[in-house]
Amino acid sequence: MPLKTFVYSLLITVVSLTSSYSQKTFTNPLRKSGPDPFIVYHNGFYYLTYTINPADQPGGNGIEIVKTTSLAEINGTDASLVWQETDKAKKYNMWAPELHRLKSEKGYKWYLYYTSGSDMCCEGQRIHVLESEHDDPMGPYNYKSQLTKDYSIDGSVFSIGNDLYFLYCKPYEGNHVYITSMKNPYTLKGPSVKISSPRYAWERAAGVVNEAPIALVRNGKIFVAYSYNDCSSANYGLGMLTADANSNLLDANSWHKSQKPVFQRNELNGVYGPGHNGFFKSPDGKEDWMVYHANSSPTDGCSAQRSPRAQKINWNADGTPDFGVPLALSSHITLPSGDPGPSGGIYLQALQETDNTAFKIYPNPSMDVVHIDYISEKDELINIQVLDVNGKLKADVCSRFVTKGIALKETFSLDNFQMGIYIIKVSSASINKHYKVQLSQY
């Protein structure tokens, strides 16, 4: 029986599930890989885009979109390639795509903003925009324009009334956040004004970097989240700027920086470098959510290990957003309000909890995936197997040597298994653990 196996760096909590979880919750990550994620919800569908891993597509010279009816289905849904660049001057290092529905001269169109350049990274990086032929986020798209003339990255758009603004990042002894006005969705018109530079110690700990600005507008206030420190650092995180919506947004004095990070690494939950986020609404429009990338190891840096994750935003009494702490991969998160849940497929239900803190195992309720987290008390060889309900061997997952005190973290899929009850067996010379799960059909 074939098994898909891969390793996560840190998994923390065990949760006992009931069958209702399969319809009401999801677990992060949304996908195994997907740096710089951005989600928009429109007319019954979520649309996720992200930076493509160059290992999956040489040069990373395309843009993908994942379309689903439920956040819980993103992990199992194939991405569609909506743009493939061929111009050598701008077909490399395609980063941070964002998808926005904006009004054009011919009605509403979809605009894909992204950064790219030549194969000599990274002085050639510029911000470009594509325009959809119709009012459809899946395209087809045509190249519309290059928005910036000099090195610049991480473009994003927001509107106040009929005024359109463009946020982006460019360097001068580090990376800084700028804002300008727009004539239309594909043309900048005003002077660029620097509204954020790294000035606090926490945003200068690993590089002089403020990047990836993104706006959240609510109740007459504009909150711009930005990422601080270099993405190679486990201390990559989010800071925030605030302005009144009726102020002069092209005046740097209108923007006020929070004195502390608003979202940062959490060792307890095994989350490092959480940043480069986006904002989106729940299907019923009642909730605000964020999508961001993060690592499960402090050494993963800017690699393709950065996975997209999502969680709900709460609101403080003073009207400011509360992003909370980045949740562990094992956290079962209630789906956004109005999300119908998965429309089909299989899911796992835990039939018992593990019995101690050193050994933790739990299924992902939105798919056929099992997570194991085991901290050994000695150097030993650990074997993981799948048995049927009668104890007959169905599959050998792995045999892995672990060092005392170092966690074994294994994630594997029961893909192609028939519906029914299975036993996950974890054994060595010193342990013999059995854990029962049920594979069910939606």
ROPA-969624 format. One record per residue (C-alpha): residue number from 1; z, x, y; residue in one letter. Coordinates in Angstrom, 1 decimal, decimal comma. Layout:
% ROPA-969624
REC/NUM/Z/X/Y/A
...
% end
This chain:
% ROPA-969624
REC/1/0,0/0,0/0,0/M
REC/2/-1,1/1,7/3,3/P
REC/3/1,6/2,2/5,9/L
REC/4/1,2/3,1/9,6/K
REC/5/3,9/5,6/10,6/T
REC/6/4,8/7,3/13,8/F
REC/7/7,9/8,6/15,4/V
REC/8/9,8/7,4/18,5/Y
REC/9/12,2/9,8/20,2/S
REC/10/15,2/7,5/20,7/L
REC/11/16,2/4,1/19,5/L
REC/12/19,7/2,8/20,2/I
REC/13/20,8/-0,8/19,4/T
REC/14/20,8/-2,9/16,3/V
REC/15/20,3/-6,7/16,8/V
REC/16/20,5/-9,3/14,1/S
REC/17/17,7/-11,8/14,5/L
REC/18/17,1/-15,4/13,7/T
REC/19/13,6/-16,9/13,2/S
REC/20/13,7/-18,3/16,8/S
REC/21/13,5/-14,7/18,2/Y
REC/22/9,9/-14,5/17,0/S
REC/23/8,8/-17,1/19,5/Q
REC/24/11,2/-16,3/22,4/K
REC/25/11,5/-12,5/22,6/T
REC/26/9,5/-9,3/22,6/F
REC/27/10,5/-5,6/22,4/T
REC/28/9,2/-2,6/24,3/N
REC/29/7,0/-0,7/24,4/P
REC/30/4,1/-3,1/25,0/L
REC/31/1,8/-0,5/23,5/R
REC/32/2,3/2,9/22,0/K
REC/33/0,6/4,6/24,9/S
REC/34/-0,4/3,5/28,4/G
REC/35/0,7/5,5/31,4/P
REC/36/0,5/4,0/34,9/D
REC/37/0,4/0,4/33,7/P
REC/38/-0,5/-2,6/35,8/F
REC/39/-0,3/-6,3/34,8/I
REC/40/-1,6/-9,4/36,4/V
REC/41/-1,2/-13,0/35,1/Y
REC/42/-4,0/-15,4/35,9/H
REC/43/-5,0/-18,8/34,6/N
REC/44/-3,2/-18,6/31,2/G
REC/45/-3,7/-14,9/30,5/F
REC/46/-2,0/-11,6/31,0/Y
REC/47/-4,3/-8,7/31,9/Y
REC/48/-2,9/-5,2/31,3/L
REC/49/-4,7/-2,0/32,4/T
REC/50/-3,5/1,6/32,3/Y
REC/51/-4,6/5,2/32,3/T
REC/52/-6,6/6,0/29,1/I
REC/53/-5,4/8,8/27,0/N
REC/54/-8,2/11,5/27,1/P
REC/55/-7,5/12,2/23,4/A
REC/56/-8,7/8,6/22,7/D
REC/57/-11,6/8,9/25,1/Q
REC/58/-12,9/12,4/26,0/P
REC/59/-12,4/12,9/29,7/G
REC/60/-10,5/9,7/30,1/G
REC/61/-13,6/8,4/32,0/N
REC/62/-13,2/4,7/31,4/G
REC/63/-11,1/1,7/32,3/I
REC/64/-9,7/-0,7/29,6/E
REC/65/-8,1/-4,1/30,0/I
REC/66/-6,0/-5,9/27,4/V
REC/67/-6,1/-9,7/27,6/K
REC/68/-3,5/-11,9/25,9/T
REC/69/-1,8/-15,3/26,3/T
REC/70/1,6/-13,8/25,6/S
REC/71/3,4/-10,6/26,5/L
REC/72/4,5/-10,4/22,9/A
REC/73/0,8/-10,0/21,7/E
REC/74/-0,2/-7,1/23,9/I
REC/75/0,8/-4,6/21,2/N
REC/76/-1,5/-6,1/18,6/G
REC/77/-4,5/-6,8/20,8/T
REC/78/-7,5/-4,6/21,1/D
REC/79/-8,4/-3,3/24,6/A
REC/80/-11,8/-4,0/26,1/S
REC/81/-13,6/-1,2/27,9/L
REC/82/-14,7/-2,8/31,2/V
REC/83/-16,0/0,3/32,9/W
REC/84/-17,5/3,6/31,8/Q
REC/85/-18,2/6,2/34,5/E
REC/86/-21,2/8,5/34,1/T
REC/87/-21,3/10,3/37,5/D
REC/88/-20,0/13,8/36,9/K
REC/89/-18,6/13,9/40,4/A
REC/90/-16,1/11,1/39,6/K
REC/91/-16,0/10,5/35,9/K
REC/92/-13,0/12,7/35,1/Y
REC/93/-9,2/12,2/35,3/N
REC/94/-9,5/8,4/35,8/M
REC/95/-5,9/7,5/36,7/W
REC/96/-3,8/4,4/37,6/A
REC/97/-6,2/1,5/37,6/P
REC/98/-5,0/-1,7/39,4/E
REC/99/-6,5/-5,1/39,1/L
REC/100/-6,5/-7,5/42,1/H
REC/101/-8,1/-10,9/42,8/R
REC/102/-9,2/-10,9/46,5/L
REC/103/-11,5/-13,0/48,6/K
REC/104/-14,9/-11,5/49,4/S
REC/105/-17,9/-12,7/51,5/E
REC/106/-19,0/-14,6/48,4/K
REC/107/-15,7/-16,1/47,3/G
REC/108/-13,0/-14,7/45,1/Y
REC/109/-13,8/-11,5/43,1/K
REC/110/-11,8/-9,1/41,1/W
REC/111/-11,4/-5,5/42,3/Y
REC/112/-10,4/-2,5/40,2/L
REC/113/-8,9/0,3/42,2/Y
REC/114/-8,6/3,7/40,5/Y
REC/115/-8,4/7,4/41,1/T
REC/116/-10,9/9,9/39,6/S
REC/117/-12,7/13,1/40,4/G
REC/118/-14,6/16,0/38,8/S
REC/119/-13,6/18,0/35,8/D
REC/120/-11,8/20,5/38,0/M
REC/121/-8,4/18,7/38,4/C
REC/122/-7,2/17,8/40,8/C
REC/123/-8,5/18,6/44,4/E
REC/124/-11,5/16,3/43,8/G
REC/125/-9,4/13,2/43,1/Q
REC/126/-10,5/10,3/45,3/R
REC/127/-9,8/6,5/45,2/I
REC/128/-12,6/4,2/44,2/H
REC/129/-13,1/0,5/43,7/V
REC/130/-15,2/-1,7/41,4/L
REC/131/-16,1/-5,3/42,1/E
REC/132/-16,6/-8,0/39,5/S
REC/133/-19,8/-9,9/39,4/E
REC/134/-18,0/-13,2/39,0/H
REC/135/-14,4/-14,5/39,3/D
REC/136/-13,5/-13,0/36,0/D
REC/137/-11,0/-10,1/35,5/P
REC/138/-12,9/-9,0/32,4/M
REC/139/-16,0/-8,3/34,5/G
REC/140/-18,7/-7,2/34,3/P
REC/141/-18,0/-4,8/37,1/Y
REC/142/-20,2/-2,9/39,6/N
REC/143/-19,2/0,2/41,5/Y
REC/144/-18,5/-0,8/45,1/K
REC/145/-17,3/2,2/47,1/S
REC/146/-15,2/5,3/47,5/Q
REC/147/-12,3/4,4/49,7/L
REC/148/-10,9/7,9/50,6/T
REC/149/-12,7/11,1/51,7/K
REC/150/-10,0/13,6/50,9/D
REC/151/-7,6/14,2/48,0/Y
REC/152/-5,8/11,0/47,3/S
REC/153/-4,3/9,1/44,4/I
REC/154/-2,6/5,8/43,4/D
REC/155/-4,2/3,2/45,6/G
REC/156/-2,7/-0,3/45,7/S
REC/157/-3,4/-3,4/47,8/V
REC/158/-1,3/-6,2/49,2/F
REC/159/-1,8/-9,0/51,7/S
REC/160/0,3/-10,6/54,4/I
REC/161/-1,4/-13,8/55,5/G
REC/162/-5,1/-12,9/56,1/N
REC/163/-4,3/-9,2/56,6/D
REC/164/-5,0/-6,8/53,8/L
REC/165/-3,2/-3,5/53,5/Y
REC/166/-3,8/-0,4/51,4/F
REC/167/-1,1/1,9/50,1/L
REC/168/-1,9/5,3/48,6/Y
REC/169/-0,6/8,8/48,2/C
REC/170/-2,0/12,1/49,6/K
REC/171/-0,6/15,6/49,8/P
REC/172/0,7/17,8/52,5/Y
REC/173/3,2/20,3/51,1/E
REC/174/3,9/17,7/48,4/G
REC/175/2,9/14,1/47,9/N
REC/176/3,6/11,4/50,4/H
REC/177/3,0/7,6/50,7/V
REC/178/0,6/6,3/53,3/Y
REC/179/-0,5/2,8/54,5/I
REC/180/-3,6/1,6/56,3/T
REC/181/-5,3/-1,7/57,0/S
REC/182/-8,5/-2,9/55,3/M
REC/183/-11,6/-4,5/56,7/K
REC/184/-12,3/-6,1/53,3/N
REC/185/-11,4/-5,3/49,7/P
REC/186/-13,7/-2,2/49,6/Y
REC/187/-13,5/-0,8/53,2/T
REC/188/-10,6/0,8/55,0/L
REC/189/-10,5/0,3/58,7/K
REC/190/-7,3/1,5/60,4/G
REC/191/-5,6/4,9/60,8/P
REC/192/-3,4/6,0/57,9/S
REC/193/0,3/6,2/58,6/V
REC/194/2,8/8,1/56,5/K
REC/195/5,7/5,9/55,6/I
REC/196/7,5/7,9/53,0/S
REC/197/8,2/11,6/52,3/S
REC/198/10,7/13,0/49,8/P
REC/199/13,8/13,7/51,9/R
REC/200/16,8/13,0/49,6/Y
REC/201/17,9/15,5/47,1/A
REC/202/17,3/13,0/44,2/W
REC/203/13,6/12,7/45,1/E
REC/204/13,1/16,4/45,5/R
REC/205/14,8/17,6/42,3/A
REC/206/11,5/18,2/40,5/A
REC/207/8,7/18,6/43,0/G
REC/208/8,2/17,2/46,4/V
REC/209/6,7/13,9/45,3/V
REC/210/6,5/10,3/46,5/N
REC/211/3,6/8,5/44,7/E
REC/212/2,4/5,3/43,1/A
REC/213/3,4/2,9/45,8/P
REC/214/3,3/-0,8/44,9/I
REC/215/4,3/-3,8/47,0/A
REC/216/6,5/-6,8/46,2/L
REC/217/6,5/-9,6/48,9/V
REC/218/9,2/-12,2/48,9/R
REC/219/10,9/-14,4/51,6/N
REC/220/9,5/-12,5/54,6/G
REC/221/10,3/-9,1/53,2/K
REC/222/8,0/-6,4/51,8/I
REC/223/9,5/-4,1/49,1/F
REC/224/7,4/-1,1/48,3/V
REC/225/8,5/0,7/45,1/A
REC/226/7,3/4,3/44,8/Y
REC/227/7,8/7,0/42,2/S
REC/228/9,8/10,1/43,0/Y
REC/229/9,8/13,6/41,4/N
REC/230/6,9/14,9/39,3/D
REC/231/5,9/13,0/36,2/C
REC/232/6,7/16,0/34,1/S
REC/233/10,4/15,5/34,8/S
REC/234/12,8/13,3/32,9/A
REC/235/14,1/12,4/36,4/N
REC/236/10,9/10,7/37,4/Y
REC/237/12,1/7,3/38,8/G
REC/238/11,7/4,6/41,4/L
REC/239/12,7/4,6/45,1/G
REC/240/12,1/1,8/47,5/M
REC/241/10,9/1,1/51,0/L
REC/242/11,6/-2,2/52,9/T
REC/243/9,9/-3,8/55,9/A
REC/244/9,9/-7,2/57,6/D
REC/245/6,6/-9,0/56,9/A
REC/246/6,2/-9,9/60,6/N
REC/247/6,7/-6,3/61,8/S
REC/248/4,0/-3,8/62,6/N
REC/249/3,4/-2,4/59,1/L
REC/250/1,3/0,5/60,6/L
REC/251/4,3/1,7/62,4/D
REC/252/6,4/4,2/60,3/A
REC/253/9,6/3,0/62,1/N
REC/254/9,1/-0,5/60,5/S
REC/255/9,8/1,0/57,0/W
REC/256/13,3/1,8/55,8/H
REC/257/14,0/3,9/52,7/K
REC/258/16,8/3,0/50,3/S
REC/259/19,3/5,9/50,1/Q
REC/260/19,6/5,8/46,3/K
REC/261/17,1/5,4/43,5/P
REC/262/16,5/1,8/42,4/V
REC/263/15,4/2,6/38,9/F
REC/264/16,1/5,8/36,9/Q
REC/265/16,5/7,5/33,6/R
REC/266/19,1/6,1/31,2/N
REC/267/20,3/8,4/28,4/E
REC/268/22,3/5,7/26,7/L
REC/269/19,2/3,6/26,2/N
REC/270/17,0/6,6/25,5/G
REC/271/14,7/6,1/28,4/V
REC/272/13,4/9,0/30,5/Y
REC/273/11,0/9,2/33,4/G
REC/274/10,7/5,5/34,1/P
REC/275/8,2/5,0/36,9/G
REC/276/4,7/4,2/38,2/H
REC/277/5,3/0,5/38,0/N
REC/278/3,6/-2,7/38,8/G
REC/279/4,8/-6,2/39,6/F
REC/280/3,7/-9,5/38,1/F
REC/281/4,7/-13,2/38,0/K
REC/282/5,8/-15,2/34,9/S
REC/283/3,2/-17,8/33,7/P
REC/284/5,1/-20,6/35,5/D
REC/285/5,4/-18,5/38,7/G
REC/286/9,2/-18,8/38,7/K
REC/287/10,1/-15,2/37,8/E
REC/288/9,3/-11,7/39,0/D
REC/289/8,6/-9,0/36,4/W
REC/290/7,9/-5,3/36,5/M
REC/291/5,8/-3,2/34,2/V
REC/292/6,4/0,6/34,1/Y
REC/293/5,9/3,6/31,9/H
REC/294/8,6/5,7/30,4/A
REC/295/9,2/8,3/27,7/N
REC/296/11,6/8,2/24,8/S
REC/297/12,3/12,0/25,0/S
REC/298/13,3/14,1/28,0/P
REC/299/10,6/16,6/27,2/T
REC/300/7,6/14,3/26,9/D
REC/301/6,6/14,7/30,6/G
REC/302/3,2/13,6/31,8/C
REC/303/1,8/13,2/28,3/S
REC/304/0,3/10,2/26,5/A
REC/305/3,7/9,5/25,0/Q
REC/306/4,4/7,6/28,2/R
REC/307/4,4/3,9/27,0/S
REC/308/4,1/0,7/29,1/P
REC/309/7,3/-1,4/29,1/R
REC/310/8,2/-4,6/30,9/A
REC/311/11,4/-6,4/32,1/Q
REC/312/12,5/-9,1/34,4/K
REC/313/13,5/-8,5/38,0/I
REC/314/16,7/-10,2/39,3/N
REC/315/17,5/-10,8/43,0/W
REC/316/20,6/-9,8/44,9/N
REC/317/22,4/-12,1/47,3/A
REC/318/21,0/-10,1/50,2/D
REC/319/17,4/-10,8/49,1/G
REC/320/16,7/-7,4/47,7/T
REC/321/15,3/-6,9/44,2/P
REC/322/17,6/-5,7/41,4/D
REC/323/15,5/-3,8/38,9/F
REC/324/18,5/-3,1/36,6/G
REC/325/18,4/-0,3/34,1/V
REC/326/15,5/0,6/31,8/P
REC/327/16,1/-1,2/28,5/L
REC/328/16,2/0,4/25,1/A
REC/329/13,2/0,0/22,8/L
REC/330/15,5/-2,0/20,5/S
REC/331/16,4/-4,6/23,2/S
REC/332/15,1/-8,1/22,4/H
REC/333/13,9/-9,3/25,8/I
REC/334/13,4/-13,0/26,5/T
REC/335/9,8/-13,6/27,3/L
REC/336/8,8/-14,6/30,8/P
REC/337/9,3/-18,2/31,7/S
REC/338/6,3/-20,3/30,7/G
REC/339/5,1/-17,7/28,1/D
REC/340/4,1/-19,6/25,0/P
REC/341/5,0/-16,7/22,6/G
REC/342/2,7/-15,3/20,0/P
REC/343/-0,1/-17,6/18,9/S
REC/344/-0,4/-16,3/15,3/G
REC/345/0,1/-13,4/13,0/G
REC/346/3,3/-12,2/11,2/I
REC/347/6,7/-11,2/12,3/Y
REC/348/9,9/-9,7/10,8/L
REC/349/13,3/-11,3/10,6/Q
REC/350/16,4/-9,3/9,9/A
REC/351/18,5/-10,8/7,1/L
REC/352/21,5/-8,5/7,6/Q
REC/353/22,9/-6,0/10,1/E
REC/354/23,4/-2,4/9,3/T
REC/355/27,0/-1,4/8,7/D
REC/356/27,8/1,6/10,9/N
REC/357/26,8/3,2/14,1/T
REC/358/25,1/6,3/12,6/A
REC/359/22,6/4,2/10,7/F
REC/360/20,6/1,6/12,6/K
REC/361/17,5/-0,4/11,5/I
REC/362/15,9/-3,3/13,1/Y
REC/363/12,5/-5,1/13,1/P
REC/364/10,3/-5,8/16,1/N
REC/365/10,3/-9,6/16,2/P
REC/366/6,8/-9,7/17,7/S
REC/367/5,0/-7,8/15,0/M
REC/368/5,3/-6,2/11,6/D
REC/369/7,1/-3,1/12,7/V
REC/370/10,5/-1,6/11,5/V
REC/371/12,5/0,9/13,5/H
REC/372/15,0/3,3/11,8/I
REC/373/17,5/5,5/13,7/D
REC/374/19,8/7,7/11,6/Y
REC/375/22,1/10,5/12,6/I
REC/376/22,9/12,7/9,6/S
REC/377/26,3/14,3/9,1/E
REC/378/24,8/17,3/7,3/K
REC/379/21,5/19,1/6,8/D
REC/380/19,6/17,0/4,2/E
REC/381/16,4/15,5/3,0/L
REC/382/16,1/11,8/3,9/I
REC/383/13,8/9,4/1,9/N
REC/384/12,6/6,1/3,3/I
REC/385/11,1/3,5/0,9/Q
REC/386/10,1/-0,1/0,8/V
REC/387/11,1/-2,1/-2,2/L
REC/388/10,5/-5,7/-3,2/D
REC/389/13,3/-8,2/-3,6/V
REC/390/13,8/-7,0/-7,3/N
REC/391/14,1/-3,4/-6,3/G
REC/392/10,6/-2,4/-7,4/K
REC/393/9,0/0,4/-5,3/L
REC/394/6,3/-0,9/-3,0/K
REC/395/5,7/2,1/-0,7/A
REC/396/7,0/5,5/0,1/D
REC/397/7,3/5,7/3,9/V
REC/398/8,4/9,3/4,3/C
REC/399/10,6/12,2/3,1/S
REC/400/11,9/14,1/6,1/R
REC/401/14,4/16,9/6,4/F
REC/402/16,9/16,3/9,1/V
REC/403/19,5/18,7/10,7/T
REC/404/23,1/17,7/11,1/K
REC/405/23,7/15,7/14,3/G
REC/406/20,0/15,4/15,1/I
REC/407/18,7/11,8/14,9/A
REC/408/15,9/10,8/12,5/L
REC/409/13,8/8,2/14,3/K
REC/410/11,1/6,6/12,3/E
REC/411/8,9/3,6/13,1/T
REC/412/6,6/2,1/10,5/F
REC/413/4,5/-1,0/9,9/S
REC/414/4,4/-3,4/7,0/L
REC/415/0,8/-4,0/7,7/D
REC/416/-1,1/-5,5/4,7/N
REC/417/2,1/-6,6/3,0/F
REC/418/2,2/-10,2/1,8/Q
REC/419/4,7/-12,6/3,2/M
REC/420/8,2/-12,4/1,6/G
REC/421/11,5/-10,5/1,5/I
REC/422/11,6/-6,7/1,3/Y
REC/423/14,3/-4,1/1,1/I
REC/424/14,1/-1,0/3,3/I
REC/425/15,9/1,8/1,4/K
REC/426/17,1/5,0/3,2/V
REC/427/18,6/7,5/0,8/S
REC/428/19,6/11,1/0,5/S
REC/429/22,1/13,1/-1,6/A
REC/430/24,9/11,6/0,5/S
REC/431/23,7/8,1/1,5/I
REC/432/22,0/5,1/-0,2/N
REC/433/21,4/2,3/2,4/K
REC/434/19,6/-0,9/1,7/H
REC/435/18,4/-3,3/4,4/Y
REC/436/16,8/-6,7/3,8/K
REC/437/14,0/-8,1/6,0/V
REC/438/11,7/-11,1/5,7/Q
REC/439/8,0/-11,0/6,6/L
REC/440/6,9/-14,4/7,8/S
REC/441/3,8/-16,2/9,2/Q
REC/442/3,8/-17,8/12,6/Y
% end
